[in-house]
Amino acid sequence: MTKDAAKFLLFMSMTLGSALIGGLVIDQRWARGLELPLGLGWVFLIIVSTGFIIDGKEGAKALLSRTLLMWSLAVIGALLIAWLAIAGAGHSL
């Protein structure tokens, strides 16, 4: 088996395994009300695991930092659009 095939199998098993565990955890009674932190932790685990599979510790740090950067830019853009929409609605009154 080539190195790339082994990485792909590891990635697929991590993805399917985390989906199975996430589905089992979110269905439990004790998880009611904890959906947001559990979901964010699950996404964090998938991002870090994927980066680690691709390029070790450096890959995990790079993928996590770039993901956080892109989400920050998306939130800033959404706030700008909301501000422009609210400012435009004020002029039409």
Buried (B, 14 or more C-beta within 10 A) or exposed (E): EEEEEEEEEEBEEBBEEBEEEBEEBBEEEEEEEEEEEBEEEBEEBBBBBBBBBBEEEEBBBEBBEEBEEEEEEEEEEEEEEEEEEEEEEEEEE
